[in-house]
Amino acid sequence: MPTTASSALREHDGIALAALVRAGELHPAELVEAVIERIDALNPSLGCVVAPMYDEARRVAGEPLPAGPLAGVPFLLKDLLGAYAGAPLRSGCRFYRDHVPSAHSELVQRYRAAGLIVVAKTATPELGITPYTEPLLHGPARNPWDLSRTPGGSSGGSAAAVAARIVPLASGGDGGGSIRIPAACCGVFGLKPTRGRTPNGPERGDLWQGAAVQHALTRSVRDSAALLDLSAGPDPGAPSYPPPPARPFLDEVSAHPGRLRIAYTTRPLLGGTVDPECVAAVEDAVGLLRELGHELVEASPEVDGPAFSRAFFTLLCGETAAEVAAGERLLGRKASARDFEVPTWALALLGRNLSAGAFVGAQRTLQAVSRGVAPFFAAHDLLLTPTLSRPPVLLGALQSRGAEALLMKTLGRLNAGSLIQRLLDLTPAVERVYEFIPFTPVFNTTGQPAMSVPLYWTPSGLPVGVQLVGRFADEATLFRLAGQLERARPWAGRVPPLVA
């Protein structure tokens, strides 16, 4: 029986789809139409796609294909940083509602050169700031495993689309966990590469002072590895680039990892408590890893959680203020509170009131934490933690509400940055966010590669990811272990109820 494009999307990862295209069993145009059908059918429930690019995708699908492991595969592009000439780039923000870049970003150029076909753009929170995806501009993205819950953020739209079998892979970015968080919430694979591994040009240098890096959410480990092979490498003017891999990342996925010394902990690095289901996910992974022959030891690096949290929040305030100022220059108009969501505008006001000394001081604190973490990985090959402290939370659970939201709105309208600094320094809203993501941000500032692996589901059917962190520039070990875990405990057959 001939393979249909629709069934192929449900059953195969990107590498397998590309193989069907090369064999002549499917044409890229058929796959594009199947993706469009799936978006039209599922997106009204999920809200994961915010900018269709159907005509462009159909045009590209008719062009000759390059050689490559993902050529001819439909792809979704996160609507943040991913500049695609002629397509809107709104960053989940009303201020950028009418912004259309005239040129591709370097990473998009590499995706196109690899033969990936961008069909649409995916939802992101405003400016990619939050670990949930509920922008006022488009409305919330929803988790395909339970539509009342978050798909995570900031790459929530991409993760939801991959989990819902709309596409096998979609782009993401990670500044505090924004690939790993939605991967954990949606039951897909998400790897944050080493700092600087993928390009941010032609205009950007380091993102969030080096904390943020771009890559993807994927159904399979090998798709993530193949995409990183196709996209990694410095572009002209890159501030830095980590040591190159010894061989293609795709080769690592099928290689045996050897016997690894893996530390594990369920103690949150940034304080707070951990849900028993997230503890159970780590305990389950520990058992599986021991069965596979690895050495597991209970240990974790020491991190001054309060100092780190305050410094990282300071970094976020400064970056938000700089982003608003850059948007004003780009669009040629002054921004106001009406252009942004209340928490974003509050962050920008805080950033405007930061002194240069305070910002640099925060950077030094984050660098000191990184220096303190590094020796731990001299004695351990990897660190295993929960990805999050909770299974995916209900929509709206992490947002400001009541008097807290009213206070931010009032002070924002008054442009009272100094008052906001006194009254909102690590507000309950910020504390709620850190409570949800106590394991991921530290490894953005250290620059280490880290991944969320979907090995565990709760009895009620919600995915719970576990995080594995590698040494700086050592994605190879992560891919080797991820490949071994995927073979031992395959997750590709798990399909959300919405799709089934």
N, C-alpha and C positions, 0 to 999 in steps of 0.2 A: 504494500500500500504506500503510495507516495507521501512524503512528509509535507504537511501544510505549514505555512509560516506561523500560524497561530499556535499550533501544537508544539512547534519547535521552540517558540519563545517560552512556553510553559516548562518544557522538559530540558532545555539545553542551556549551558553557559555560553559566554561570548566566543570562546575558542572553538567550541563545537559548532556554533552557528557559522562562524567563518569557514570552517571545514566544509560544511554543507554548501556554502556559496562557491567555494573553490571547486567542489565536485560537480557543480552545475545542478544540484538538486533544488536549490533555492536561489532566487535573484534578490539582491539588496532591495529593489523596489517592492517586492512582496513583503519583506520583513518590515520595511517602513510603513506600509499600509496596515500591517497587522498591529504594529505599535500604535498607530493612530486610532485604530479601532479599540484597542485596549484602553488608551487614554480617554476616549469618548465614553467608554462604558464605565470605567472605574473612577475617573477623576472627580465626578460630581460627589462621590462619597468621600474620597481621600483628600482632595484639595492639594495634591502634591505637584501638579503642573500649573505654572502661572503664565507661561508665554509660549504658545505653540509656534513652531517654525516649520509647518508642514510643507509649504511650497518650496522652501529652501532644501528641505530633506529630500523631497521628490526630485529636485534638480540634481543634487549631489548623487543620489542613488543611480542616476543614469550615466554618470561619468565613469571612465575606466578606473579600475581598482588598482591600488599599489599592492605589492607583495607584503605580507605580514600576518601575524597570528590573529588579528582582530579586524582585518579589512572587510568591509561590507556590513559591519555590525551596527545596529541602531544604538544610540547613546543619548543620554540626557545630561544637560549642563546646568550645574547649580547657578542660580541667578545672583552671583556675587563673585566679583573679580574676573569671571569668565567672559571677557569681551569678545563678542562675535560680531563682525562688521555687519551693520544693517539690522541687527536684532536688538530689542530693548535690553538695557542693563539697569534694572531698577533697585537692586540690592534690598528688596523688601520694604522700600521706603517711598513715601509720597513725594519727598523732595526730588527724587530721581525719576518720577513717573514718566517723563517725556525724554529721558536720556537714551540716545541711540549711538553707540560707538561707530566710528568710521573705519576702524582697523581691528584685526584680531589681536588678542593677547598672545604671547609666546606659547603658552600651554595649549591654547586652542589651535594654534597653527600646528603644533605637534600632533594633537588628536586628529586633525584633518589629514595630515601627512600620513598617519597610520591607517587611514581608510575608515575611521569611525564616522558615522553619519549622525549629526546632531538633529534630533527630531523636535525637541522642546527644551524649555528651561524649567528648573524645579524651584520650589518654594524655599525661602530662607527667612529667618527673623530679620527685623530691621537692622541693617549693617552687620548681620551675622553675630550679634552680641550675645544672645541668650541660648541656653541649652534646650530650648523648646522652640517650636516653629508656629507662632501665632501672630503674624504681622497684621496690623489693621488694614494695610493696603489690599491684601488678598483674602484675609480670613485664615483660620487655622488649618494647618495640615493635620491629617489624622492617621492613626496607627492602623494598618490593615488587620492586625491581630485583634484589635478592639477599638472601634471607632470613637469611643469616649475617651481614649487615652492619647498621650503625646507620642509622635514618632521620634521625639528627641530633636536636637538642634546642635549646631545651626544647619547641618546638612539633612534636615528632616524630610524635605520633599524628595531628595534623592534616595534616601534609605527606604521610605515608604514605597516608592516606585519600583525599586529592585525587589523588595519583599513581596510586592503584589504581582510580580512576574510581568511588569510592563516592559522592562528592559533587563538584561542581565547585569549591567553595570552603569553607574552614573557618577558624575564628578562630585567632589566634596572638598572641604577645607577644614583645618583643625587648628584652632588657636588656643583652646582650653579643653579640648576633647570633642570637637565638633564633627569628627568622623567617627570616633569610637562611641560616643554617646548614642547617636541614632542607630549605629550598627547594633548596639546592645538592645535598644528599645524595639528594633524591628526584626531581629533574628537573622542578620546578614553579617558578612565579613567586612571589617573595616580596619585598614592599616594606615597609621600616621607615619610617613617616612621620616628619616633623619632631617634635621634642620638643613635647608638649602638643597635638598636632593632634587626637587622639582623647581622649574623656573617661575619667577614672578614678573618678568619683563613684558614689554620693553620699558615700561615706565616705573614699575615698582622695584624696590630693593628688598630689604627684609620686611616681612609683614609682622606687625605687632612686636617690633624690636626683636624679631627672630623667633617669636613664640609660635607663629602660625606657618603652616605648610599645606600645600594642596596635593590631593590625590583622589581617591575614589571609594565608593561603596560597591561591593560586588557580591554575587551569589557564591562564587567559588574562589578559592585561594589562588588558583592558577591564573584567573583573569586579572586579579590584582597584581600579580607578579609580572604578567605580560604587559599590562598597561604601564607599570613603573619602568620596565625596560624601554618602552617606546617614548616615555615622556621625561625621564630623568636626564640630568646633565646641565651644566651651566649654560646660560645665554650671555651674550656680550654685556659686560657691566655688572654681572652678578657680584654681590658683596663677598661671597665665599661659596665654596662647594666642598662637601665632605669627601673623604677618600673614595674613589670609585670602587664598585664591586669587583671581585676577582673573576666572576663569570656572570652570565645573565641570571637575573632573579628567577626567571621561569625554570631554569635548570635546577634551582634549589628546591623547588616544590616537591619534586620526586626523589630528592636525595635524602638518605637517612641522616637524622640529626646527630647520631651518636648518643652517648649517655650524658645528659646535661645535669648540672647542679642548679636546681630551681628553688629560689626562696619563695615563700608564699605568706600572705597575711590577709586578714579581714579587718584589721585595725585601720580606720580611715586616716589617711595622711594629714588631712586638714580638719580633723575633729568631727564630732557628731556621732550618730549611731548608724548601724547597718541592718537592714531588714533581714530576717532569718532566711528568706529565699535567696538572697544574694550570698549569704554565708554558705548556704547549701550548695550553690553553684560552684563556689571555690572548692568546697570539700569534695564534691563530685569530680571536679577537674583534677584535684590532687590524687584521688584514687585512680583515675584513668592514666595520669602521667606515671604513676608508680607501676601500673600494669605494663606500661610501655617501656619500662626499664630505667626511668630517670630517677635521680636522687632529689627528694623533696625535703626542704628544711624550713621550719617556721622562723621567719626573720623579715625585717623590713628596714629601710633606711630611716634614720632619724630626721624629721623635718619640723622646724618651728612653724606649726600650722598658722597661728594667729599672725605672725610676722609675714609669712608668705602671702596669706589671704589679703592682708592690708596692702602689701606692695603690688600684688597682681591687680587688685582693684584700682590702685593709683595708675598703673600702666593702662588699664582699660579706659579710665577717665581721660587721660592724656591723648590716647589714640582716638577716642571718639571726638574730642574737641578738634584734633587735627583733621579728622575725616570730614567733619562739618565745614571747616575752613577750606579744605581742598574742593569740596563740592561747590562752595560759593564761587571759587575761582573758575571751576570747570563750567558751571552753568551761567556765570555772569550775573548772579543776583544774590541778595542777602537772604540768609536763612532766618526763619523765625520759629517760635514754639509751635505754630500751626503746621509746619512742614514735617514735624517729627513726633513720634510717640513720646508720651510724658517721661518714661524712664530714660530714653535715649537723650532727650533734651537736658534732663537733670545731669546725666553723665557728662555731656558736653559742657554744661555750665561749671561743673566741678573741675573739669579739665582746664577750662579757661582761667580758673582761679588758682591753679597749681603754680607754685614757683618752679623755675628750672631746677633749683636745688632739690626740691621735694621729688621731682620726677627722676632725677639722676640717683637720688638716695634710694628710691624704690628699685631702680635697676640694680644697684649694688646689692640690695637685699636679695633679690632674685638670683643674682650671680653667686652670692654666698651660699644660698640653698643648693644651687647646682654643684658647687665645689664640694659641699658636704655629702651630696648623694653619690658622686662619682666613685669614691673608694668602695662603696658597697658592691658595685658591679665588678670590682677586681676579684672578689671572692665568690661571686655568683654569676652564672651565665645569664639568667633571666629572673624577673620578678613576676609573680602571679598575684593578682588582686581581683576583687569584683571590679567590673567596669564602672558601675554606679552603686549607690547605697540603697537604691529602691528598684523594683520593677518599674516599667513605664507608668508615670503618674497620670492622673486625670487631667484633661485639658483645663487650663486656667489655674492649676494648683500652685504654680510657681510665680504667678503674677501678683503685683501689688493690688491691694483691695482696700475698700473702706477709707478710714481716716488717713492711712498711709498714702494711698493713691491721691486723695484730695490734697494732702499737704504738698506732695511733689508737684502737682498741677498748679497749685496756687503760687508756690515759690518760683516755678518755671516762668509763669506769666509775669512775675515781678522782676525776672532776670536776677534773682537774689542768689547769686552764686556763693557768696560768703556765708549766708544763712544756711544754704543747702549743705555746705561743707560741715557746719556744726551739727545740723540736725539729721543728716542722712549718711554720715560716715559709717559704713557697714550697716545699712538699714536692715530691718527684718527681711526685706525682699532679697537683698544680697546674701544674707545668711541662709535663706531658704535655698538659694542656688548652690552655694557651697555645700550645704547639707546633702544635696542631690548628687554633686559631682566631686566628692572628696578625694578621688583617686587619679583623676586625669590631668589637671592643669600643671602639676609639678613637672611632668615629663615633656610639656611644651617648653618650659623655661630651660630644662637641661638639654633639650634638643634631641633626645634619644628617640629611636623608633619604638612604636608601641602599637599593639593591635587588640581589637575586641573580637573574640571568637564565640560563635553561637553554639554552645554545647549543652545548654540547659533551658528547659521550659518549666514554668510553675504548673502545679496541678490544674489551675484554671486556664492554662494555655497561653500564658504570656512569656515571651522570650526574656532571658536574663543572660547577658554576656559576661565573660570573664576577660580581664585584661592581662596581656603578657607584654612586659617591657624588656627590650634588649639593650645591649651596649651601644654607645654612639657609633653610627655608621655600620651597624651590624644587622641590617634587614635580612641578610642571608640566613642567620640562625632562626629568626622568626618565621621566615617562609618555609624552612625545612620542618620546623616543629608544627606549623599550621597545616602543612601538607600531611604530616603523619596523623595529626588529630582528625583531619577531615576524612582520611581513609578509615581510621578506627571508629569514628562516630559521625557518619555522614549526616549532614543537615539539609541537603538539597531537596530531599523528599518532603520536608515539612512545608505545608502550604497554608497560608492564613485562611480562616473561614470565609472571608469576603471573596477570595479567589476560588476556593474549592466549591 
